[in-house]
Amino acid sequence: MSLSEGTAARGLPDDQVKAIADELADAARTGTRIDPPSRRFPAMTVADSYAVQRLWRDRREAEGGTVAGFKIGLTSVAMQQAFGLDEPDYGVIFEDQVLAAGVTVPAATWNHARVEVELSFVLDSPLVPGAGSDAGGTFTAADVLAATRCVVPSLEVLDCHVVEDGMTVVDTISDNAALGAVILGDEEFDATVFDLSWIGAKLFVNGLIVETGVSGAVLGHPAASAAWMANRFAERGEEIPAGALLLSGSFTRPVPVAAGDTVIAEYQGMGEVRVQFT
C-alpha cells in the first residue's frame, strides 16, 4: 500500500470523515480510545485518513494552535512490512507538543505512552515546493542538509487514541501518526560535522539498556527521511517554513513507559536526552 495522498482515492464521504475526527478529538480530551475506524468503515482509504488528520490540524489552528514542525513514522522496513506498507506515514507537530529535555511529565498524559529515539532537523531556510534539486524540483537529502540550521537529538513520545486490536495504518494516520510529544535535547549540533547515517544510540529505562540503534535505519539517512516527508507536503503545495522542526523517524523500536520510569537516550557524540515519567 502506498501512502501518497496525490494518488490515493477517497472512499468515505465528508460527513464520515468529520465523524471520525470528532471521535478522535473526544478520545484525546477524555484519555480514552475509539474502536479502529478502518474496521467500522471498510471503504476507508489512506486518503480518508489524511483527510481526518487534516481536519484535526485545521481545527487546532483555528483554536490558536501553532504548527511547530512535522514528523515521519514507519521509516524502517520491518515496521512497514508489519503494516503492509511500502513507504512511511507522516503527521504534524504543534508547539505545545514540544518539550525540553530533563522534563518531568505524567505518563498518563498519553494513552499507552511509548518512546522512540530520533534526530530532529531545525530549518534555517524554507523548503519551497518545486525548489528541490532533483527531477521535477523534488527534495533530496542534500537539499534538507543545505536548509538545516542544526540537528537536535530527540525522543518521540507516542500517543494512541485507537484500540490497538485490529488497528491498521489507516487508523494511526487518522490519529496524527500517533504523535504525543517531542522531547528535544538541550544541545544543537552542526549537521555537517557528523555522518548522520552513523549516529548510534542507546535507550535506557531505569538504568537498563532496552534498545540500541543506528540512525541509518531511517530510510538510509535521516535527511533522506526528512526529504521524503517534505516532498509529501510539497505535493499538496505546502511549504516547510524556516524554523520548522523535522522529526526524522525512529531508529529504535517503541518502548512502553509508565509512571516512575526514568528514560535516557545516549547518542554517539551528541550527549543525552532525559525524561522522567510520574
Secondary structure, DSSP 8 states (H G I E B T S, - for coil): ----GGG----S-HHHHHHHHHHHHHHHHHT--B--HHHH-TT--HHHHHHHHHHHHHHHHHTT--EEEEEEE--SHHHHHHHT-SS-EEEEEEGGGEEETT-EE-GGGSTT-EEEEEEEEEESS-B-TT-SSSGGG---HHHHHHHEEEEEEEEEEE---B-STT--HHHHHHTGGGEEEEEE-S--B-GGGS-TTS-EEEEEETTEEEEEEEGGGTTTSHHHHHHHHHHHHHHTT--B-TT-EEE---SS--EE--TT-EEEEEETTTEEEEEEE-
